[in-house]
């Protein structure tokens, strides 16, 4: 399955983006900021990253 990391400090934006990306058959990971995003990418590099 394709994976996507959604990075945004606003929870509601992450929720909307998650819903859209799940409809496109992506498995989702979330991060609130750049530090969390970097840590997530070091563990597993996603196929796509959506950030603001």
C-alpha positions as a Markdown table, in Angstrom:
| # | Residue | x | y | z |
|---|---|---|---|---|
| 1 | Unk | 0.0 | 0.0 | 0.0 |
| 2 | Unk | 1.2 | 3.6 | -0.7 |
| 3 | Unk | 2.1 | 5.6 | 2.3 |
| 4 | Unk | 1.7 | 9.4 | 3.0 |
| 5 | Unk | 3.0 | 11.5 | 5.8 |
| 6 | Unk | 0.7 | 14.5 | 6.6 |
| 7 | Unk | 2.5 | 17.4 | 8.4 |
| 8 | Unk | 0.5 | 20.3 | 9.8 |
| 9 | Unk | 0.3 | 21.9 | 13.1 |
| 10 | Unk | -3.5 | 22.1 | 13.0 |
| 11 | Unk | -5.3 | 18.9 | 13.9 |
| 12 | Unk | -8.4 | 19.7 | 11.8 |
| 13 | Unk | -6.3 | 20.2 | 8.7 |
| 14 | Unk | -4.6 | 16.8 | 9.3 |
| 15 | Unk | -8.0 | 15.2 | 9.7 |
| 16 | Unk | -9.3 | 16.6 | 6.4 |
| 17 | Unk | -6.1 | 15.6 | 4.6 |
| 18 | Unk | -6.2 | 12.2 | 6.1 |
| 19 | Unk | -9.8 | 11.6 | 4.8 |
| 20 | Unk | -8.8 | 12.7 | 1.3 |
| 21 | Unk | -5.7 | 10.6 | 1.2 |
| 22 | Unk | -7.4 | 7.5 | 2.6 |
| 23 | Unk | -10.0 | 7.8 | -0.2 |
| 24 | Unk | -7.0 | 7.6 | -2.6 |
| 25 | Unk | -5.9 | 4.3 | -0.9 |
| 26 | Unk | -2.9 | 5.8 | 1.1 |
| 27 | Unk | -1.9 | 4.5 | 4.5 |
| 28 | Unk | -1.4 | 7.6 | 6.6 |
| 29 | Unk | 1.1 | 8.8 | 9.2 |
| 30 | Unk | 0.8 | 12.2 | 10.8 |
| 31 | Unk | 3.2 | 14.8 | 12.3 |
| 32 | Unk | 2.5 | 18.1 | 14.1 |
| 33 | Unk | 5.8 | 19.7 | 13.2 |
| 34 | Unk | 9.0 | 19.4 | 11.3 |
| 35 | Unk | 10.8 | 17.6 | 14.1 |
| 36 | Unk | 8.2 | 14.9 | 14.3 |
| 37 | Unk | 8.1 | 14.6 | 10.5 |
| 38 | Unk | 11.9 | 14.1 | 10.3 |
| 39 | Unk | 11.7 | 11.4 | 13.0 |
| 40 | Unk | 8.9 | 9.7 | 11.1 |
| 41 | Unk | 10.9 | 9.8 | 7.9 |
| 42 | Unk | 14.0 | 8.3 | 9.6 |
| 43 | Unk | 11.9 | 5.4 | 10.7 |
| 44 | Unk | 10.1 | 4.9 | 7.4 |
| 45 | Unk | 10.3 | 7.0 | 4.3 |
| 46 | Unk | 6.7 | 7.5 | 3.0 |
| 47 | Unk | 5.8 | 7.5 | -0.7 |
| 48 | Unk | 4.4 | 11.0 | -0.4 |
| 49 | Unk | 4.6 | 13.9 | 2.1 |
| 50 | Unk | 1.8 | 16.5 | 2.3 |
| 51 | Unk | 2.8 | 19.6 | 4.3 |
| 52 | Unk | 2.1 | 23.3 | 4.6 |
